[in-house]
Each structure stands twice: as C-alpha cells, then as structure tokens.
Amino acid sequence: MVAAARAIETRRPDALAQDVYAEHFVRGARSSAGWPVRPEEVPDGEANPLWGRLGRYFGLRTRVLDDHLLQSTRAGARQVVLLGAGLDTRAYRLDWPPGCSVFEVDRGEVLAFKHEVLDGLGATPKVVRRPIGADLCADWAEALLGNGFDPAVPCTWLAEGVLLYLPNLAERGLIDTVDRLSAAGGTLAYEVKVGWEQPEVRDNPVYSSTKQQIGVDLLALFDREPRPDSAQDLSSRGWTTSVHTPFDFTRRHGRGPRPEPNDALASNRWVFAGTGQRSPRPG
Ligand SMILES: C[S@@+](CC[C@H](N)C(=O)[O-])C[C@H]1O[C@@H](n2cnc3c(N)ncnc32)[C@H](O)[C@@H]1O
C-alpha cells in the first residue's frame, strides 16, 4: 500500500518524493497487481481518501525522512539502519555521502520479495547495503552486529511506519537497543500514534475507504496496547527530541494533508531524536 502511494506520488506534477521502483512492487505482487500506480488511475483523484489524502501523507513522510537521513549522514553518520524497511528503496535512490552503509531490517520473506523485484529490474544500490532478515519482536541486535554494524560509528536510525504495529514491549526494546548501540552523533527518527483513536475517528473515510478499496483494515493491524512514551524515554536517556505533527511539514512544504474533523492523521507524530555528544557506550 505504501509502495502504491509512493508510485502515485512519483507521478504527481508537484511530487514531494520520487521512487521509480515503487510501481514495480505493486505490479509484482498478485494481491496488489490491479491497484493504481498513477494519479490518473485513482478513482476520484485527490478526493480519494486512501490514494488522495493518505497517499499524500505517505508522500510527505517519504520526503521528510529522505531529507532527514541525508542531513544526518551529511553531518557525519556513516551507518543507516532502516527498521521495518519493507519496500523502502532509499539505498537505491538517494545520493548518500561516500563511505555510508545502509542496513535494512525486516522479515526475511519481505526482503526476499523486494530482492526478486529489484533484481528483475537490474537495480543496483548506491551505497553498501546489508539486508537483514530478523524479527523486531526478538533479539534483532545480534543479527545487526553479526552483519557488520559497528556501535562505535555514528548511526542514523529510522522506524518509519512500523512502531504502530509492534507490541509495547517490542517498541521499548527497540528504543533500548537503539540507545545501547548509538555512539555520539547518532540520530533516530520514528513515527507513532499517540493513544487509541476515538470511535468517531475510527469511522474516518481514510480507514473505511482503505478497507473497502483494497481490503486492508489498518485499525485491525495497529497494536492496541497502551503506547509507551518513547520520546520521554529517550529524553531521560540524554537524547534531545523534537515531536512534530505531519501538518507541521505540510506547512513547511506547502503541500500535503491538512487537518480535517475527526482526523485519522491527527494522532500521528513524527519524532526526531539525537544523542548529541555522548560519552562512549560501555560494552
Ligand atoms: C507499513 S510497512 C513500512 C515499510 C517501510 N518502512 C516504509 O515506510 O515503506 C511495515 C514494515 O514493518 C515490517 N514489520 C512489521 N513487524 C515486524 C517485525 N516484528 N519484525 C520485522 N519487521 C516487521 C513489515 O514486514 C513491513 O515491511
């Protein structure tokens, strides 16, 4: 679904982000082969709650996090870890500074599908890329360390579109691991929802239309446990944090979703955190 949104965004005349690989993932999977990948294929165009409004949200998120990762690596981070990387093609499409490595952590079968599509296109990464099949609910740090990740080298971590689906304990464990494996100059960006939404928000067309058009019940996929306050957790560990709504970036870019009544995007937060100049980590 996110790949289809990125494919459509790529062809918008005022695109916020470009991903030429995205449409091939959509066409390459039987379940999504008939979904739209161009603006002109979207029924009702921009008024479509899924491919219009939520799709634009994904376009804005992609752009903001593209910018963030490039900024962090240009400032000195030499490792990038994409947690729940899914069909993220940043390793193939962004102009990374020399000497960077991108680690992509996701389930083995998701990465296998990704490789099948990208290999079929003859795509080559623009960076050293290390895919790691691992479960974010288990001990994924071992797999990362076993694949060349160096905790002494500054890293920029990204958890885009994944913490919403993980149990409370897995999110806490993820924050703990990121903190433990981060040297000075490290950053972390992630997306969360604050709190479980009220019934009138759960009735928002973004949810009903997604279920009706493509059979994806987002509300059933979100983890329903009370969410941890990871920004607070990071602050207490000495990280600086800044918490944004997506609408902050809609204003900044002059494009993107705008608030609406009973908004399914109102509880979404994009959090940016940095270690600053911390002392070397023990162990
Ligand atoms: C909505 S997708 C987002 C993918 C990507 N970050 C993006 O924004 O395009 C969520 C991803 O998280 C992965 N994921 C969910 N739970 C996971 C787990 N327990 N371990 C590893 N990956 C997981 C899924 O396989 C999927 O690729």
Ligand as a Chemical Component Dictionary entry (heavy atoms), coordinates in Angstrom:
data_LIG
# 
_chem_comp.id                   LIG 
_chem_comp.type                 NON-POLYMER 
_chem_comp.pdbx_formal_charge   0 
_chem_comp.three_letter_code    LIG 
# 
loop_
_chem_comp_atom.comp_id 
_chem_comp_atom.atom_id 
_chem_comp_atom.alt_atom_id 
_chem_comp_atom.type_symbol 
_chem_comp_atom.charge 
_chem_comp_atom.model_Cartn_x 
_chem_comp_atom.model_Cartn_y 
_chem_comp_atom.model_Cartn_z 
_chem_comp_atom.pdbx_ordinal 
LIG C1  C1  C 0  3.894  -0.424 6.701  1  
LIG S1  S1  S 1  5.398  -1.222 6.331  2  
LIG C2  C2  C 0  6.506  0.152  6.276  3  
LIG C3  C3  C 0  7.720  -0.169 5.492  4  
LIG C4  C4  C 0  8.701  0.981  5.258  5  
LIG N1  N1  N 0  9.336  1.428  6.474  6  
LIG C5  C5  C 0  8.028  2.116  4.571  7  
LIG O1  O1  O 0  7.705  3.128  5.201  8  
LIG O2  O2  O -1 7.777  1.974  3.367  9  
LIG C6  C6  C 0  5.820  -2.019 7.857  10 
LIG C7  C7  C 0  7.009  -2.951 7.723  11 
LIG O3  O3  O 0  7.351  -3.412 9.016  12 
LIG C8  C8  C 0  7.688  -4.788 8.913  13 
LIG N2  N2  N 0  7.471  -5.425 10.209 14 
LIG C9  C9  C 0  6.336  -5.437 10.948 15 
LIG N3  N3  N 0  6.514  -6.176 12.067 16 
LIG C10 C10 C 0  7.795  -6.640 12.022 17 
LIG C11 C11 C 0  8.576  -7.469 12.875 18 
LIG N4  N4  N 0  8.073  -7.959 14.010 19 
LIG N5  N5  N 0  9.844  -7.721 12.521 20 
LIG C12 C12 C 0  10.371 -7.240 11.380 21 
LIG N6  N6  N 0  9.684  -6.434 10.530 22 
LIG C13 C13 C 0  8.406  -6.162 10.837 23 
LIG C14 C14 C 0  6.756  -5.324 7.851  24 
LIG O4  O4  O 0  7.248  -6.545 7.307  25 
LIG C15 C15 C 0  6.715  -4.187 6.871  26 
LIG O5  O5  O 0  7.694  -4.312 5.879  27 
# 
loop_
_chem_comp_bond.comp_id 
_chem_comp_bond.atom_id_1 
_chem_comp_bond.atom_id_2 
_chem_comp_bond.value_order 
_chem_comp_bond.pdbx_ordinal 
LIG C1  S1  SING 1  
LIG S1  C2  SING 2  
LIG S1  C6  SING 3  
LIG C2  C3  SING 4  
LIG C3  C4  SING 5  
LIG C4  N1  SING 6  
LIG C4  C5  SING 7  
LIG C5  O1  DOUB 8  
LIG C5  O2  SING 9  
LIG C6  C7  SING 10 
LIG C7  O3  SING 11 
LIG C7  C15 SING 12 
LIG O3  C8  SING 13 
LIG C8  N2  SING 14 
LIG C8  C14 SING 15 
LIG N2  C9  SING 16 
LIG N2  C13 SING 17 
LIG C9  N3  DOUB 18 
LIG N3  C10 SING 19 
LIG C10 C11 SING 20 
LIG C10 C13 DOUB 21 
LIG C11 N4  SING 22 
LIG C11 N5  DOUB 23 
LIG N5  C12 SING 24 
LIG C12 N6  DOUB 25 
LIG N6  C13 SING 26 
LIG C14 O4  SING 27 
LIG C14 C15 SING 28 
LIG C15 O5  SING 29 
# 
